[in-house]
C-alpha cells in the first residue's frame, strides 16, 4: 500500500474527502516526526510506539577493498508494534 492508497482508505473509512484525508495523514506524519526530533516517544495505544534510538560508532570493513573503516554514531527512529497490531497480523 502506498500513500495515495492509504489516503483513499482513510477517506472511505472516515467518510471524508480525499483532500481532508491527505491533510490528516500529513498532520499525523508531521506530528510523529516533530516529536521524534525532540527525542519524545509517540505511543498510539493498540497500534505501537515510535521511539528514537542511538547507535554507537563502530568499526566496519569496506566490502570492495577490505579496508577497515569507522562508522559514525547515529540517531534513528524505531517502531515497536503494540499487542493489538501483533494479534491482528497473526
N, C-alpha and C positions, 0 to 999 in steps of 0.2 A: 504494500500500500504506500503510495506517495502522498505528498502534502495535499494536492488537489483532490485526491480520492478521500482523504481524511476530512477535508473541508466539506465535501458533498455528504459524507456520512453524518457529520455534526449537524449540518443544515437540516437533513432529513429527520434525525432523531430529536432535535430540539425544536423542529418546526419553525425555523428562521431562514432568512435568505442566505445564500452562499457568501455574500459580501459580509454580512454580520458574523457568520461562522468563521470566515477568514480572519476578521478582526479579533474575534475571541481566541482563536488559535494563536495568532501573533502575540496577543497580550499574555497568554499563558507562557509561551516560549520566552518572551522578554522578561516576565516576572521570575521564571526559574533561572534564567541566565543572570539577571541582576543580583539575585540572592546568592548564587554560587560565586559571583565575582566578589561579593562581600564576605565570602567564606561561611555563609549560612547554609544550613541544611534545608531542604524543602521536602516535606512529608505530605503525601496525599494518601490518606487512610484507605486501605484496601487495594491501592494501586502500587505504591512503593515510595522509596526515599532517594532523592538525589543528594549526593554529598560531594565534597571536594577532598581529594586525596593528594598527598605529596609523595613523589617518587625520588629517592635519593640518587645522587650522582653515582655512576658505576663504571666499571671497565668493560669494554666490549672489543670486538675484532671486526675490522673491515673485511667483509667476505671476499672482496676482489683481490686484496693484497695480503690479507692475513695479518696486517699491521695492527697493533693494539691501539685503541682509541679510548678517550674518556667521553662518556655520555653524560651530558649535563643533567642536573636535578631539574625536575619539572613538577608543575601542579596540574592535575587533571580531574575532570568530573567523573563520577561513578554513579551507577544506578543499582539499587538493591530492590528487587521486586517484593511486594507485600504478599501475605499469605493468600488473600483472595485472588490475586492475579496468578500466583503459582497454581492454586487449585483449579482455576478456570482453564488453564493451558494443559493440564494433565490429560 
